[in-house]
Amino acid sequence: MMLPMRDAIGVLLAGGQGERLWPLTRDRAKPAVPFGGVFRIIDVTLSNCLNSDLRRVFVLTQYKALSLNRHVRRGWSSLMGHGDYIEVLPPQMRVSQHWYQGTADAVYQNIYSIGSEQSNYVFILSGDHIYKMNYQTMLEQHVASGADVTVATAEMDIAAAARQFGIIETDAEWRITGFEEKPAEPKPSAVHPGKTNASMGVYLFNTQLLVPILIADAENPASSHDFGKDILPRIIDRYRVYAYSFRDENKKGDSYWRDVGTIDAYHEANMDLVSVSPVFNLYDKSWPLHTWQQQYAPVKFVFADPPRMGVALDSIVAGGSIISGGKVQRSVLGYDVRVNSFSEVEESIVFNHVNIGRHCRIRRAIIDRHVNLPEGTVIGHDPEADRARYSVSDDGVVVVVRPESMIEEPE
């Protein structure tokens, strides 16, 4: 049964501060953080919307959203047809005098915008996860099951999910019977006992039910106004709430859904992209990823001299970059990056407009935009020296940003 996605709208939550991705989120919202050289994290979810024919989407922003707003305006408005939109909604305080207090409060504060649309269903989406999903199949199950609310879940190994994700319990018909927030011992799936069902933070509501639920939550002083912590546990026993088991459009052996909310998870996800056969496929023409790209000259590799040969191996290199006598291995380079002679970059992520001087040695690092590394800089080879100068993750990934926060510049 093919249902028209015209009956649904999407509400994409993109206002998170992203504290666990600090300092990459010092000057930008988490969904605006670059991914895979040419994309932003938010592009993945917006591409899911476009590929699923969900073409009316509100993007709710809040925290340091200038570059995010600019990116959505430049890159996504032109992809929409007549009557379609991807519209950025900053906090308006129409029904509250506060900034967004939680995910549910963010949607509640935009209840007038949602209610003004002709829609029977509302998707609540997160702007900071990496996955490929057809939202239309979720809607089809939602309608066929007679659900009031459907929650997308990803099957995971029990040990991997412990203390990391909200865990959904279901009966054999996938009706949700319980929910625990980041339990130490997740309960196994009723359908596949060796696995557990983790909430993906993707919700589908009947519109006529969503509005009163949000109003009731807003009036509850004991609520933290979060869909996972507050809304879901309260509605399980009162309404028909079902789980939708994630069907991956990535077409690989294992389903791929990643929360890149920490420096180490973010670094790992990018490093997967440069493997010979990455789990997450950027090159799948049947489920393309869209973005806005500034026009740059082609990538250039010089010199051909053996002592300082410009090469990039097992790497992604975006337009405008010049590998000038340096060596790049297993790395992701953004736009307008220059790697100068005798320098080595390994297992690193380099954002746009970065200059790496001669004789530098960079390993397992993330270099933020507009950073200029002087000649002879060494990063990732001396943990104590790195911690004295930079931010270092639990797994030893070094993050280098400009010394002072500046007015946002084009990324």
C-alpha positions in Angstrom: 0.0 0.0 0.0 1.6 3.3 -1.1 0.4 6.2 1.0 0.8 9.7 -0.2 3.5 11.5 1.9 1.5 14.6 1.2 -0.5 13.6 4.3 2.5 14.0 6.5 4.9 16.8 7.6 8.3 16.5 9.2 9.6 18.4 12.2 13.4 18.1 12.3 15.0 18.9 15.7 18.3 20.8 15.0 18.7 23.0 17.9 20.9 20.9 20.2 24.0 22.4 21.7 26.0 19.2 21.2 28.1 19.5 24.4 29.7 16.1 23.8 31.1 17.3 20.5 32.8 20.3 22.0 34.9 22.1 20.8 33.6 21.4 17.3 30.2 22.9 18.5 31.8 26.0 19.9 30.9 28.1 16.9 28.2 26.0 15.2 25.1 23.8 15.9 25.8 20.1 16.1 23.8 19.3 12.9 26.0 21.8 11.0 29.2 19.9 11.8 30.8 18.7 8.5 30.6 15.0 7.6 32.3 13.1 4.9 34.2 16.1 3.5 31.4 17.8 1.6 28.3 17.2 3.7 26.9 18.4 7.0 25.4 16.0 9.6 21.9 17.4 8.9 22.2 16.5 5.2 21.8 12.8 6.0 18.3 13.3 7.6 17.2 15.8 5.0 18.3 13.4 2.3 16.1 10.8 3.9 13.2 13.2 3.8 13.7 14.0 0.1 14.3 10.4 -0.9 11.2 9.3 1.1 9.1 12.0 -0.7 8.6 13.8 2.7 8.7 17.3 1.2 7.2 19.5 3.8 9.7 19.8 6.7 10.2 22.4 9.5 13.8 22.6 10.8 13.8 23.8 14.4 17.0 25.6 15.2 18.3 27.4 18.3 21.9 27.1 19.3 24.5 29.1 17.2 22.5 28.4 14.0 23.9 31.0 11.6 25.9 28.6 9.4 23.1 25.9 9.7 20.5 28.4 8.6 22.7 29.5 5.7 23.4 26.0 4.6 19.7 24.9 4.6 18.7 28.0 2.7 21.4 27.7 0.1 21.3 23.9 -0.3 17.8 22.7 0.2 15.3 25.3 -0.9 16.1 24.8 -4.6 15.5 21.1 -4.3 11.8 21.5 -3.4 8.9 21.8 -5.8 5.8 23.9 -5.8 4.0 23.6 -2.5 7.0 21.9 -0.9 9.4 23.4 1.6 12.2 22.9 4.0 11.7 25.9 6.3 13.9 27.0 9.2 12.0 28.0 12.3 14.1 29.8 15.0 12.6 30.0 18.5 9.7 32.4 18.4 8.4 32.3 22.0 4.8 32.5 20.8 3.6 30.1 23.6 6.5 30.4 26.0 8.9 32.9 27.4 11.8 30.5 27.4 14.3 28.9 25.0 13.5 25.3 24.1 13.5 23.3 27.3 13.6 19.8 25.6 12.7 18.0 22.4 9.0 18.0 23.2 9.0 21.7 24.2 10.7 22.6 21.0 7.8 21.1 19.0 5.3 22.5 21.4 6.6 26.1 20.9 6.0 25.6 17.2 2.6 24.2 17.6 0.9 27.0 15.6 3.2 26.4 12.6 2.5 22.6 12.7 -1.3 23.1 13.2 -1.5 25.5 10.3 -0.5 22.7 7.9 -3.0 20.3 6.3 -1.5 17.0 7.6 -2.8 13.9 9.3 0.7 12.7 10.5 3.8 14.4 11.9 7.3 12.9 11.8 9.6 14.0 14.7 13.1 13.6 13.4 16.6 14.2 14.8 19.2 16.2 12.8 22.3 14.5 14.2 22.2 10.9 13.3 23.8 9.0 10.4 21.5 6.5 8.7 19.4 5.8 5.6 15.7 5.2 6.1 12.6 5.4 4.0 10.0 7.2 6.2 7.2 6.1 3.8 7.5 2.5 4.9 7.2 3.6 8.5 4.0 5.5 7.7 2.6 2.5 5.9 3.1 0.3 9.0 1.7 3.1 11.2 -1.5 3.2 9.2 -1.8 -0.6 8.7 -1.4 -1.2 12.5 -3.9 1.4 13.5 -1.3 3.1 15.6 -1.6 6.4 17.3 2.2 6.7 17.7 5.0 4.8 16.1 8.6 4.8 17.3 11.5 3.8 15.1 13.8 1.3 16.7 17.2 -0.2 15.8 18.1 -3.7 16.8 21.5 -3.8 18.6 23.7 -6.1 20.5 22.6 -6.0 24.2 26.1 -5.1 25.4 26.6 -2.3 22.9 23.3 -0.7 23.9 23.9 -0.8 27.7 23.8 2.7 29.2 23.8 4.3 25.8 20.3 4.3 24.4 16.6 4.3 25.4 15.4 0.7 25.2 12.0 -0.2 23.9 10.1 -3.4 25.0 7.5 -4.8 22.6 5.2 -7.8 22.3 5.3 -10.2 19.4 3.2 -7.8 17.4 5.6 -4.9 17.9 3.3 -3.0 20.2 5.3 -1.1 22.8 4.9 -2.4 26.3 7.7 -0.7 28.2 10.6 1.8 27.9 13.8 2.3 29.9 16.2 5.3 29.5 19.8 4.0 29.1 19.5 0.9 31.3 22.6 -1.0 32.5 21.0 -4.3 31.4 18.8 -3.7 28.4 15.9 -6.2 28.0 16.1 -8.5 25.0 13.8 -8.2 22.1 10.6 -10.3 22.2 11.0 -11.0 18.5 14.8 -11.6 18.3 16.0 -12.5 21.8 19.7 -12.0 21.1 19.1 -8.4 20.4 17.6 -5.3 22.1 15.5 -2.6 20.5 17.0 0.9 20.9 15.0 4.0 20.2 16.3 6.0 17.2 14.6 9.2 18.3 12.3 9.1 15.3 8.6 9.4 16.1 5.4 9.4 14.0 2.3 10.9 15.6 -1.3 11.2 14.4 -1.6 15.0 14.3 -4.9 15.1 16.2 -3.2 13.3 19.1 0.2 15.1 19.1 -1.3 18.5 19.8 -3.1 17.6 23.1 -0.2 15.5 24.2 2.2 18.4 23.8 -0.2 20.8 25.6 -0.5 18.4 28.6 3.2 18.0 28.8 3.8 21.8 28.7 1.4 22.2 31.6 3.2 19.5 33.7 5.8 21.3 36.0 7.4 17.9 36.8 8.2 17.2 33.1 11.6 17.7 31.5 9.7 18.0 28.2 11.5 15.3 26.4 9.9 12.8 24.0 12.0 9.9 25.2 12.1 10.6 28.9 8.6 12.0 29.4 6.2 11.7 26.5 6.8 8.1 25.5 6.5 6.5 29.0 3.3 8.4 29.7 1.5 7.4 26.5 2.4 3.7 26.3 -0.6 2.5 28.4 -3.1 5.1 27.1 -2.7 4.8 23.3 -1.8 2.4 20.6 2.0 2.9 20.5 4.0 0.6 18.2 7.7 0.1 17.3 8.9 0.2 13.7 12.0 -2.0 13.2 14.5 0.0 11.2 14.9 -1.1 7.6 18.2 0.1 6.3 18.3 1.6 2.8 22.1 1.5 2.9 22.0 -2.1 1.4 24.9 -3.5 3.4 25.0 -6.7 5.5 24.4 -5.0 8.8 22.0 -2.1 9.5 23.8 1.2 9.9 22.6 3.8 12.4 25.0 5.9 14.3 24.7 8.6 16.9 27.8 10.8 16.2 27.3 12.8 19.3 30.8 12.3 20.7 34.2 13.1 19.3 35.2 9.5 19.2 32.0 8.3 17.5 32.2 11.2 15.0 35.8 10.4 14.2 35.1 6.7 13.8 32.1 7.3 11.5 34.3 9.5 9.2 37.1 7.0 9.3 34.7 4.3 8.1 34.0 6.4 5.0 37.6 6.0 3.7 37.8 2.3 4.1 37.9 0.2 0.9 34.3 -0.9 1.4 32.7 1.5 3.9 29.7 0.4 5.8 27.9 3.7 5.1 27.9 4.2 1.3 28.2 7.8 0.1 28.1 6.7 -3.5 24.7 4.9 -3.7 22.8 6.4 -6.6 19.6 4.8 -5.6 19.6 6.7 -2.2 21.7 9.8 -2.9 22.9 12.2 -0.3 22.2 15.9 -1.2 23.9 19.0 0.1 25.0 22.5 -0.9 28.5 22.8 -2.3 30.4 26.0 -3.0 32.1 26.1 -6.3 35.9 25.3 -6.1 38.6 24.4 -8.6 39.4 20.7 -9.0 41.6 18.9 -6.4 45.3 19.2 -7.3 48.2 16.9 -6.4 51.8 18.1 -6.9 54.8 17.4 -7.0 55.9 14.2 -8.8 59.3 14.3 -7.0 59.9 11.3 -4.8 61.2 13.3 -1.8 58.0 15.4 -1.7 55.4 13.6 -3.7 51.8 15.0 -3.3 49.6 11.9 -2.7 46.3 11.0 -1.0 45.7 7.3 -0.2 42.4 5.8 1.1 41.1 9.3 1.5 38.3 11.7 0.7 39.4 15.1 -0.6 36.9 17.8 -1.4 37.2 20.5 -4.2 39.7 23.3 -4.1 42.2 21.3 -2.1 45.9 21.1 -3.0 48.2 18.3 -1.8 51.4 20.1 -2.5 54.2 17.7 -1.8 52.5 16.2 1.3 51.1 12.8 2.0 47.6 12.1 3.2 46.5 8.6 4.3 43.1 7.4 5.6 41.8 10.9 6.1 38.9 13.2 5.2 39.7 16.6 3.8 37.1 19.4 3.3 37.1 22.2 0.8 40.1 24.5 0.2 42.7 22.5 2.2 46.4 22.8 1.5 48.9 20.2 2.7 52.4 21.5 2.1 55.6 19.7 1.3 57.0 17.0 3.5 53.9 16.9 5.7 52.0 13.8 6.7 48.3 13.6 7.6 47.0 10.2 8.9 43.6 9.1 10.1 42.4 12.7 10.5 39.5 14.9 9.6 40.4 18.3 8.2 37.6 20.9 7.8 37.4 23.6 5.2 40.0 26.4 4.6 42.9 24.8 6.5 46.5 25.3 5.8 49.0 22.6 7.0 52.6 24.0 6.8 55.7 22.1 5.7 57.1 19.3 7.8 54.0 18.8 9.9 53.0 15.4 11.3 49.3 15.0 12.0 47.8 11.8 13.2 44.3 11.0 14.6 43.2 14.6 14.7 40.3 16.8 13.8 41.4 20.2 12.5 38.6 22.8 12.5 38.0 25.3 9.7 40.3 28.3 9.1 43.1 26.8 11.2 46.7 27.5 10.0 49.2 25.0 11.3 52.7 26.4 11.3 55.7 24.6 9.8 56.8 21.7 11.9 53.6 21.2 13.9 53.3 17.8 15.5 49.9 16.5 16.6 48.9 13.0 17.7 52.3 11.7 18.5 52.8 12.9 22.0 49.7 12.6 24.2 51.0 14.8 27.1 52.0 17.6 24.7 48.6 17.3 22.9 46.6 17.6 26.2 48.6 20.7 27.1 47.7 22.5 23.9 44.5 21.0 22.6 41.3 19.2 23.5 41.8 15.4 23.5 39.0 12.8 23.5 38.9 9.7 25.7 40.3 7.6 22.9 43.1 10.1 22.1 41.6 12.0 19.1 43.0 15.5 19.2 40.7 18.4 18.3 42.3 21.7 17.1 40.3 24.9 16.8 41.1 28.5 16.4 42.3 30.1 19.6 39.4 32.5 19.9 35.7 32.3 19.0 35.1 34.6 16.0 32.1 35.7 14.0 31.0 32.9 11.9 32.5 32.8 8.4 31.3 30.8 5.4 32.2 27.1 5.8 
